[in-house]
Amino acid sequence: MKTWVLVRGGLGNQMFQVAYGAALKARFGADVGYVDFSQDARVKRDWGLSAFGVERVALPPARWRLLRWLVIAARRLQDGAGVPVPDVVWVEPEVGGWRPWPRRAPLVADGYWQQVRYLSDLLPTLRGLFQADLGPYGASVAQWRAGGRPLVALHARRGDYVSDPAAAMHLVCDTGYYSRAWSHVRDAVPDARLVVFSDDPTWAQAHLQLADDVIFATSDPGQPAWVDMMRMRACDHFIISNSSYSWWPAFLADRPGKIVVAPDHWLVGVATRGIGICPEDWTLLG
């Protein structure tokens, strides 16, 4: 029987969902297909996984709508009425967090599945799965490495976190956090060089001049989302924002002595350590 994993959100979220599908395959031998729900939201997203060889399954409209109503009904029963839902339709609790594995591979799985415990045993597999050749985009990384110094990727996520009132639950990391994180990494790696990535480059250049020779990574118009993710992954150490987009490069990077700094609150009023998204050896700073 096929297991359909619903894929929604931006690239980082989509990767979490595909990773959960890979975990179901490893645990149950499931035949997993990924169904594109990225347009089924107030903020519509593009399918970002083709660069990794992950293709969406094209379902007839009637079957797509059936899956949609199945997960809606399951959520209403589980989160609204408190009624246990059979594991044939496996949905993440509305509040997120760890959900024990089903007894068998479900027919459909829907959630964001942002728990490192789902993935820790699959790290070698995921490193191979979420790999893309930078091609001409790799020239910038070669230039950054020309001096032979360790590179620290800093990601400042702003975008809809700042501009969309509906995203008010998302904490926006401030300059104080990035400054303290950079000091922490620099104390451990004195010769490190900082490379700043941001979806708001104007703000970043105005507020994140944290080193004399800081590099601000530039993006070409229309550049696909996976490019900066892979350029970050090519660095040695990481200062991430509360975003799955920078979480993935830090998680996937295979660098000896890797240092990762993450914010100590992932959402407004929600401590990062308590929600299970970050590995225990990552440093959390406010």
C-alpha positions in Angstrom: 0.0 0.0 0.0 1.2 3.5 -0.8 1.9 6.0 1.9 1.1 9.5 0.8 3.1 12.3 2.6 1.6 15.7 2.2 4.2 18.4 1.4 3.5 22.0 2.3 5.3 25.2 3.2 8.6 26.6 2.0 11.7 24.6 1.1 12.9 24.0 4.7 9.4 22.7 5.7 9.2 20.6 2.6 12.5 19.0 3.5 11.2 18.1 6.9 8.2 16.4 5.4 10.3 14.4 2.9 12.7 13.4 5.7 9.7 12.1 7.7 8.7 10.1 4.6 12.3 8.7 4.5 11.9 7.8 8.2 8.6 5.9 7.4 10.4 4.1 4.6 13.3 3.1 6.8 11.1 2.0 9.7 8.3 0.2 7.9 9.5 -0.3 4.3 6.8 2.0 3.2 6.4 2.9 -0.5 6.2 6.7 -0.1 4.9 9.2 -2.5 5.0 13.0 -1.9 1.9 15.0 -2.7 2.2 18.7 -3.4 0.1 20.8 -1.0 2.3 23.8 -1.2 -0.4 25.9 -3.0 -3.1 24.8 -0.4 -2.4 27.7 2.0 -2.9 31.4 2.5 0.8 31.9 1.6 1.4 29.8 -1.5 4.8 28.3 -2.1 6.5 26.6 -5.0 7.7 23.0 -5.1 11.3 23.3 -4.2 12.5 19.8 -4.1 13.3 19.0 -7.7 16.9 20.0 -7.3 17.2 17.0 -4.9 15.5 14.6 -7.3 12.3 14.5 -5.2 9.4 14.8 -7.5 5.8 15.3 -6.6 3.1 12.7 -7.3 0.4 13.9 -9.7 -2.9 12.8 -8.3 -6.2 13.2 -10.0 -8.1 16.1 -8.5 -10.7 13.9 -6.9 -8.1 11.9 -5.0 -6.2 15.0 -4.0 -9.4 16.5 -2.5 -10.1 13.2 -0.7 -6.7 13.3 1.0 -7.3 16.9 1.9 -10.6 16.1 3.6 -9.2 13.0 5.3 -6.6 15.1 7.1 -9.0 17.9 7.9 -11.4 15.3 9.4 -8.6 13.6 11.3 -7.4 16.9 12.8 -10.9 17.9 13.9 -11.4 14.6 15.6 -7.9 14.5 17.2 -7.4 18.2 18.2 -10.9 19.4 18.4 -12.9 16.5 19.9 -10.0 14.6 21.5 -11.0 11.4 19.7 -8.2 9.0 18.9 -7.6 8.8 15.1 -6.7 5.4 13.5 -3.1 5.4 12.4 -4.1 4.9 8.8 -4.4 8.7 8.7 -1.4 10.0 10.7 -1.5 13.7 11.6 0.8 15.7 13.7 -0.8 17.3 16.7 -1.8 20.9 16.1 0.6 22.2 18.7 3.5 20.2 17.1 5.9 18.3 19.2 6.9 14.6 19.2 4.3 12.1 18.2 5.2 8.4 18.8 5.5 6.3 15.7 2.4 4.6 14.3 2.1 0.8 14.6 2.4 0.5 10.8 2.9 2.7 7.8 0.0 5.0 7.4 -2.1 5.6 4.3 -1.5 9.4 4.6 0.8 11.5 6.9 0.3 15.2 7.3 2.4 17.5 9.5 5.6 19.5 9.7 7.5 16.8 11.7 10.2 19.2 13.0 11.7 16.8 15.5 15.3 15.9 15.4 14.4 12.5 17.0 12.6 11.5 13.8 15.8 12.1 11.8 18.9 11.5 13.9 19.3 7.9 12.7 18.9 8.9 9.1 21.6 11.6 8.9 23.8 9.8 6.3 20.8 9.1 4.2 19.6 12.7 4.4 23.0 14.1 3.6 22.9 12.1 0.4 19.3 12.9 -0.4 19.5 16.7 0.1 22.5 17.3 -2.0 22.7 19.4 -5.2 25.6 20.5 -7.4 26.0 24.3 -7.1 27.5 24.4 -10.6 28.3 28.1 -11.4 26.9 29.2 -8.1 29.8 27.4 -6.4 32.3 30.0 -7.7 31.3 32.3 -4.8 32.1 29.6 -2.2 35.5 29.1 -3.8 36.2 32.8 -3.6 35.2 32.9 0.1 37.5 30.0 0.8 40.4 31.5 -1.1 42.1 32.7 2.1 41.9 29.2 3.7 39.9 30.5 6.7 36.9 28.7 8.3 33.6 30.1 7.1 30.7 30.9 9.5 27.3 31.1 7.7 24.9 33.5 9.5 21.3 33.5 8.3 19.0 36.4 9.1 15.4 35.4 8.4 13.0 38.4 8.1 10.6 38.3 5.2 7.1 37.4 6.2 8.2 37.2 9.9 8.3 41.0 9.7 5.8 41.9 7.0 2.9 39.5 7.6 0.7 40.2 10.7 -0.4 36.6 10.5 3.2 35.5 11.2 3.3 37.4 14.5 4.0 34.2 16.4 7.4 34.0 14.8 10.2 35.5 16.8 12.4 37.9 14.8 16.0 37.5 15.9 17.5 40.9 16.6 21.0 42.3 16.1 21.9 41.5 19.7 21.4 37.8 19.1 23.5 37.8 16.0 26.3 39.8 17.7 26.4 37.5 20.7 26.3 34.4 18.5 29.2 35.8 16.3 31.2 36.5 19.5 30.6 33.0 20.7 31.9 31.4 17.5 34.8 33.8 17.0 36.0 33.1 20.6 36.2 29.4 19.6 37.5 29.9 16.1 39.5 33.2 16.1 40.4 33.1 12.4 36.8 32.5 11.2 35.3 34.6 8.5 31.7 35.6 8.6 29.3 35.1 5.6 25.9 36.7 6.0 22.8 35.3 4.2 19.4 37.1 4.4 16.1 37.4 2.6 16.4 41.1 3.5 19.9 42.1 2.3 19.4 45.8 2.8 18.6 45.3 6.4 21.5 42.8 6.8 24.1 45.2 5.4 22.8 48.0 7.6 22.7 46.0 10.9 25.1 43.1 10.6 28.5 44.7 10.0 29.9 42.4 12.7 33.4 42.0 11.4 35.8 44.1 9.3 35.8 41.6 6.5 32.3 40.3 6.6 31.0 38.9 3.4 27.3 39.6 2.4 26.2 36.7 0.1 24.4 38.1 -2.9 21.7 36.3 -4.9 20.9 36.4 -8.6 17.4 37.5 -9.5 15.2 34.4 -9.8 17.8 32.2 -8.1 16.1 29.1 -6.7 15.9 28.7 -3.0 18.1 25.7 -2.7 21.2 27.6 -3.9 21.8 29.7 -0.8 20.9 26.6 1.3 23.7 24.7 -0.3 26.1 27.6 -0.1 25.4 27.8 3.6 25.9 24.1 3.9 29.4 24.5 2.3 30.5 26.6 5.3 32.1 25.2 8.5 30.1 26.8 11.3 26.6 28.2 11.6 24.6 30.9 13.2 21.0 30.2 12.3 17.7 32.0 12.8 14.5 30.4 14.0 13.9 29.1 10.4 13.9 25.7 8.9 15.7 27.2 5.9 18.9 27.7 7.9 18.3 24.7 10.2 18.9 22.3 7.4 22.3 23.5 6.2 23.5 23.4 9.8 22.1 19.9 10.4 23.4 18.5 7.1 26.9 19.9 7.1 29.6 17.3 7.8 32.4 19.4 9.2 34.8 18.3 12.0 34.2 20.4 15.2 31.1 22.1 13.7 29.6 24.8 15.9 26.0 25.7 15.5 24.3 28.6 17.4 20.5 28.8 17.4 18.1 31.2 19.2 17.0 30.0 22.6 13.4 30.8 21.7 12.0 29.4 18.4 8.6 31.2 18.6 7.4 34.0 20.7 7.3 32.7 24.3 8.4 29.2 23.2 11.8 27.9 24.3 13.8 26.1 21.7 15.1 23.5 24.1 11.6 22.3 24.9 10.3 21.7 21.4 12.8 19.1 20.2 13.9 20.8 17.0 17.6 21.3 17.7 20.2 18.7 18.5 21.5 18.7 22.1 25.0 19.8 21.0 23.9 23.0 19.4 24.4 26.2 21.5 21.3 28.2 22.3 21.6 31.9 22.9 19.1 34.7 23.5 
